[in-house]
Amino acid sequence: MLKKLRKLLPGKWGQSKPVIPVVRLHGAIGISSPLRPGLTLASAAGPLETAFKMKEAPAVALSINSPGGSPVQSNLIFKRIRALAEEHEKDVLVFVEDVAASGGYMIALAGDDIYVDPSSIVGSIGVVSAGFGYTGLIEKLGVERRVYTAGEKKVTLDPFAPENKGDIEHLKSLQKEIHEVFIDMVKSRRGDVLADDPDLFSGLFWTGAKAQDLGLVDGISDVRSTIKERYGKDTELKLIDGKRKLFGRLLAQSQIAPYLGSVEGLPETTISVMEEKALWARYGL
């Protein structure tokens, strides 16, 4: 009789099952359009705040599946996760699905422990910038390029002009600075377990199994198995998906409505889709 009564009582009196919130951080980072919002601090902040504010939860689980993207947004999301973990004194457990590469791995570094599938793709600790040159094309089309600036470097890396050695050197210096920030983050978070491998910060990426050998991740496992092993077989997972309430959905629909009835928003959306597909394709996905 007493056991039945406890089940009807709230909280500790009812001996409620442990609940671990799970936040999904999926998609290319920072690449977005009016019709395709990307993974940014703005999109991730709400679900993260909700998850970390669950007082009875001893930890927060993060499901990461990202080929990377903006280093700035990646770092901002990383910092927010660590700040919330310290504020609410919770462990952070990261579970990688298909990919945690480049900026995706930078976010994964926020985890106190990182788990992967044996076939997950992990790493790509580097910085890349890519584009196209159109000088030959516009000449064939008989197009004359006209640019007027105040500031002689305002058209640095102009795709319609021949490559300039000084511009390339400047870009590479920026990439080096960003790369060093990334390397410092990896060493700060994983320095005690990293393997001594010359390719570690070369931009290469590996399977989850190899990433464990290199010290980039802590183990091979999935979210359900790990959580139940750590916190008991009765532990429940609660997905914090950040879905908008009715007013939020109506507001979002009103913001994208102008694009639905015309082709004005399609070019931007198409470009963002192509950029995202190119990121995934880099890792064979």
FILOTOR-366064 format. One record per residue (C-alpha): x, y, z; residue number from 1. Coordinates in steps of 0.2 Angstrom, whole numbers, plus 5000, padded with zeros to 4 digits. Example, Ala and Ser with C-alpha at 12.3 -4.5 7.8 and 13.67 -1.06 7.14 Angstrom:
// FILOTOR-366064
5062,4978,5039,1
5068,4995,5036,2
This chain:
// FILOTOR-366064
5000,5000,5000,1
5014,5012,5005,2
5023,5009,4988,3
5008,5012,4978,4
5005,5029,4988,5
5023,5034,4984,6
5020,5033,4966,7
5006,5046,4967,8
5017,5058,4976,9
5028,5071,4967,10
5047,5073,4967,11
5058,5064,4980,12
5043,5059,4990,13
5036,5049,4976,14
5054,5042,4972,15
5052,5049,4954,16
5064,5041,4940,17
5079,5051,4936,18
5077,5062,4920,19
5091,5067,4909,20
5088,5081,4896,21
5094,5079,4879,22
5098,5093,4867,23
5100,5090,4848,24
5113,5101,4840,25
5112,5096,4822,26
5116,5104,4805,27
5128,5116,4797,28
5134,5130,4809,29
5129,5147,4805,30
5123,5144,4787,31
5105,5150,4786,32
5092,5158,4775,33
5075,5165,4778,34
5068,5148,4774,35
5082,5137,4782,36
5088,5143,4799,37
5105,5136,4803,38
5113,5130,4819,39
5118,5146,4829,40
5119,5152,4846,41
5102,5160,4844,42
5094,5144,4839,43
5103,5134,4852,44
5102,5145,4867,45
5084,5142,4871,46
5085,5123,4872,47
5101,5124,4881,48
5094,5135,4895,49
5079,5124,4897,50
5090,5109,4899,51
5102,5116,4911,52
5088,5123,4922,53
5081,5106,4925,54
5086,5106,4944,55
5084,5087,4947,56
5095,5082,4932,57
5113,5078,4937,58
5118,5080,4919,59
5114,5086,4901,60
5116,5076,4886,61
5120,5084,4869,62
5117,5075,4853,63
5129,5082,4840,64
5128,5079,4821,65
5137,5093,4812,66
5150,5095,4798,67
5155,5112,4804,68
5153,5130,4798,69
5156,5146,4806,70
5170,5146,4819,71
5162,5161,4828,72
5145,5153,4831,73
5154,5136,4835,74
5164,5145,4849,75
5149,5155,4855,76
5139,5139,4857,77
5154,5130,4866,78
5156,5145,4878,79
5137,5145,4882,80
5137,5127,4886,81
5152,5128,4897,82
5145,5143,4906,83
5128,5135,4909,84
5137,5119,4915,85
5147,5129,4928,86
5132,5139,4933,87
5121,5124,4936,88
5135,5112,4942,89
5130,5099,4929,90
5140,5086,4919,91
5139,5088,4900,92
5139,5072,4890,93
5141,5073,4872,94
5135,5060,4859,95
5141,5061,4841,96
5130,5054,4828,97
5136,5054,4810,98
5149,5069,4811,99
5157,5080,4823,100
5170,5089,4812,101
5178,5106,4812,102
5165,5117,4821,103
5155,5102,4825,104
5170,5095,4835,105
5173,5112,4843,106
5156,5111,4850,107
5159,5093,4856,108
5173,5099,4866,109
5161,5107,4878,110
5157,5089,4884,111
5165,5082,4900,112
5165,5066,4891,113
5162,5063,4872,114
5155,5047,4865,115
5154,5041,4847,116
5148,5027,4836,117
5163,5017,4828,118
5158,5024,4811,119
5156,5042,4816,120
5167,5055,4808,121
5177,5066,4820,122
5191,5079,4819,123
5195,5091,4804,124
5204,5102,4817,125
5208,5116,4804,126
5201,5131,4795,127
5196,5132,4777,128
5191,5145,4765,129
5185,5141,4747,130
5178,5151,4732,131
5178,5153,4714,132
5187,5164,4701,133
5176,5172,4687,134
5189,5182,4678,135
5190,5171,4662,136
5171,5169,4662,137
5167,5188,4662,138
5180,5190,4648,139
5171,5177,4637,140
5154,5185,4641,141
5161,5203,4637,142
5157,5209,4654,143
5167,5224,4661,144
5169,5224,4679,145
5167,5241,4688,146
5171,5244,4706,147
5173,5260,4716,148
5180,5260,4733,149
5186,5271,4747,150
5200,5260,4754,151
5212,5251,4743,152
5210,5234,4751,153
5191,5235,4751,154
5190,5223,4737,155
5202,5210,4744,156
5199,5193,4737,157
5187,5199,4723,158
5182,5183,4713,159
5181,5194,4698,160
5199,5199,4699,161
5215,5189,4697,162
5222,5182,4713,163
5233,5194,4722,164
5248,5187,4732,165
5246,5200,4746,166
5227,5196,4748,167
5231,5177,4749,168
5244,5180,4762,169
5232,5190,4773,170
5219,5177,4772,171
5231,5164,4777,172
5237,5174,4792,173
5218,5175,4798,174
5216,5157,4795,175
5232,5153,4806,176
5225,5164,4820,177
5208,5155,4820,178
5217,5138,4819,179
5228,5142,4834,180
5212,5147,4844,181
5205,5130,4839,182
5221,5120,4844,183
5221,5129,4860,184
5203,5124,4864,185
5207,5106,4860,186
5223,5106,4871,187
5214,5114,4885,188
5199,5102,4885,189
5208,5086,4880,190
5227,5089,4883,191
5229,5076,4896,192
5223,5062,4884,193
5228,5067,4867,194
5240,5056,4857,195
5256,5062,4851,196
5252,5062,4832,197
5258,5074,4819,198
5242,5074,4810,199
5231,5078,4825,200
5229,5097,4820,201
5232,5095,4801,202
5213,5095,4797,203
5212,5077,4794,204
5197,5067,4801,205
5195,5050,4807,206
5182,5037,4812,207
5175,5036,4829,208
5186,5021,4834,209
5202,5030,4828,210
5197,5046,4836,211
5196,5036,4853,212
5214,5030,4850,213
5220,5048,4846,214
5211,5055,4862,215
5199,5065,4853,216
5184,5056,4861,217
5182,5046,4877,218
5173,5030,4871,219
5161,5020,4859,220
5143,5021,4865,221
5126,5028,4862,222
5116,5040,4873,223
5103,5028,4880,224
5116,5014,4885,225
5127,5027,4893,226
5114,5036,4903,227
5106,5020,4910,228
5123,5013,4914,229
5128,5029,4924,230
5111,5034,4932,231
5101,5018,4933,232
5091,5008,4921,233
5075,5017,4926,234
5083,5034,4920,235
5072,5043,4907,236
5078,5054,4892,237
5069,5070,4889,238
5072,5078,4872,239
5072,5097,4873,240
5068,5101,4855,241
5066,5120,4856,242
5049,5119,4847,243
5040,5136,4846,244
5024,5138,4854,245
5009,5144,4844,246
5013,5162,4844,247
5031,5159,4840,248
5026,5148,4825,249
5014,5161,4819,250
5028,5174,4820,251
5040,5164,4810,252
5027,5160,4797,253
5024,5179,4795,254
5042,5182,4793,255
5044,5169,4779,256
5028,5172,4771,257
5034,5185,4758,258
5046,5172,4752,259
5033,5158,4749,260
5023,5168,4736,261
5038,5173,4725,262
5055,5168,4720,263
5064,5183,4729,264
5070,5172,4743,265
5074,5157,4733,266
5092,5162,4728,267
5098,5164,4745,268
5089,5148,4751,269
5097,5139,4736,270
5114,5145,4740,271
5113,5140,4758,272
5107,5123,4753,273
5122,5121,4742,274
5134,5127,4755,275
5127,5115,4768,276
5127,5100,4755,277
5145,5104,4751,278
5150,5103,4770,279
5142,5086,4772,280
5149,5080,4756,281
5167,5083,4762,282
5164,5069,4774,283
5156,5057,4762,284
5138,5061,4768,285
